[in-house]
Amino acid sequence: MANYQELANLVWNVADDVLRGLFKPHEYGDITLPFLVLRRLDCILDEDDRKEKAINTYNEFKDKVPEEALPPIITDKINTNFYNISKYDLSRLTEDPTNIRLNFENYLNGFSQDVRDIIDNFDLDRFIERLHKNNRLFRFCDKFTEVDLHPNEVDNHTIGQVFEELLRQFSEMSNETSGEHYTPRDVVQLLVSLLFAEHRENLRGQGVIRSIFDPCCGTGGMLTIGKKYFREQINPDADIRLLGQELNAQTYAICKSDMLITGEDPDSIQHGSSLSDDQFQGQRFDYMITNPPFGVSWKSDEAVVKAEAQNANGRFSAGTPRSSDGALLFLQHMLSKMEARGSRIGIVFNGSPLFTGDAGSGESEIRRWIIENDWLECIIALPEKLFFNTSIATYIWILTNRKSEARQGKVQLINAVDFHDDMKRNLGDKNVFIGDSHIRHITELYTNFEDTEHAKIYPNNFFGYTKVTVERPLIEKQEILGEQTEVVVTDKQGNPKPDPKLRDYERVPLTKNIEDYYQREVKPHVPDSWIDRKKDKVGYEINFNRYFYQYTPLRSLKEIADEILALERKSEGLLNEVLEL
């Protein structure tokens, strides 16, 4: 069997040789990846004369059955989930250089619908015309025929590795966009390690069937790495179904291509917005993993989202976040697809879902819904500068509807911000990575479930608070017996009216008694105040940094003064050197 790294280098050299000068390097992937798919499909159809059998079967039945009945007849005949009924493949296209453009179009149209759907979403036409006009379409087809991707030489696992390696290289060349649809592999490895860290005893043996779903699947990296980890670390005999949905047309095409050429079911990858066009309605999944877009507006999904938010059984009935950031909507979407027997969810967030929104806001209500249902298992703070297109703080959330007995009613926090290695060169904003040793360390902190310097365990209500309204009386100046005096304004029942200008609020932890807190912390400082319990609002937030804060004593004045004097002496020395010149 061929080595995936050698094959990836060969394909890269083909791309660079033909495309250099005509396309920018960050465009190489847009052209090369679909050609890699086409070459792999050609090689599969070349086995056992599948292409000729497909053409013959098509010709035999095209006038006997309706057009929509032809695909299953052909695929059943040649034992594949796709076919091509044109007389061309990349090799045969090179036999007629003069008509390469017309024949190439005929070749693409000969594929079954799944493949045509992939090619359409790659938007390959915009590149093909430029290749043709510059006499490079023939060369590109010809060069790709030199890459042997026949199944007897390159198995599904290896072709998947080639695809992933090329995708990584092409993504890293485009620092502007790589982070939008490509999650760094070290982050994915950590995420799947945490997702599958517990309950392994129930996943071994024969007959294990599990599903992994990603509602923002991008190029499919989380799905394929999840399956690989499961097979290598837990159960090599398990039947793992991969399913996902992706909004961006090109990355959808890449993901579906990967599924097709590695023998997965390409129909398990759907196109569209998971929020407003759920292609998996009513379905439930065992494992769900995703890295939703950070700080992206959901206004385009607003009508559907708000309609479901009004429905008591809708996906978003717990609340809706501010329109500028839909990350928590994706988590609600995943939670709606939990299996009754138990599902596990891993999701990558920035800091916003931890604390954005006051009590009663959509974000706070979503956090309250999650925590009070005891679904939140663990949050891990990741190192900064870990992603290609952002240096902000990021977090992994692990959720489940089937906690172990030890974890019930509790949330674990892990501070892993210092668990990283430096990269030899920056890739966009990314200049650190989480190495294997750090992944093992973080996973051990998670599974050990103990309070340590880097791990804290709190009861669910620790993160909740009641926002109480503190009122003070409305006071007016009135003239009584010729003198100005201040009078408390009362209502018809004789109760003092509150002054909105003096209204204040207190956040009382759910772990504390509100009346005791008020009498101790508020009343002594504002004797004429009272709390209006009818206005109580319960909120939840997770102030991660506060829980791991370590006090650093201030330096002494003498130490600071000595440092200033030393700097002054150094600057005087430098000045003298300049003057002497």
Buried (B, 14 or more C-beta within 10 A) or exposed (E): EBEBEEBBBBBBEBBEEBBEEBBEBBBBBBBBBBBBBBBBBBBBBBBEEBBEBBBBBBEEBEEEEEEEEBBEBBBEBBEBBBBBBBEBBBBBBBEEBEEBBEBBBBBBEBBBEBBBBBBEBBEBEEBBEBBBEEEBBBBBBBBBBEBEBBBEEBBEEBBBBBBBBBBBBBBBBBBEEBBBBBBBBBBBBBBBBBBBBBEEEEBEEEEBEBBBBBBBBBBBBBBBBBBBBBBEBBBEEBEBBBBBBBBBEBBBBBBBBBBBBBBBEBEBBBBEBBBBBBBBEEEBBBBBBBBBBBEEEBEBBBEBBEEBBEEEEBBBBBBBBBEEBBBBBBBBBBBBBBBEEEBBBBBBBBBBBBBBBBBBBBBBBBBBBBBBEBBBBBBBBBBBBBBBBBBBBBBBBBBBBBBEEEBEEBBBBBBBBEBBEEEEEEBBBBBBBBBEEBBEBBBEBBEEBEEEEBBBBBEBBBBBBBBBBBBBBBBEEEEEEEEEEEEBEEEEEEEBBBBEEBBEEBBBBBEEEBEEBBEEEBBEEBEEBBBEEEEBBBBBBBEBEEBBEEEEEEEEEEEEEEEEEEEEEEEEEEEEEEEEE
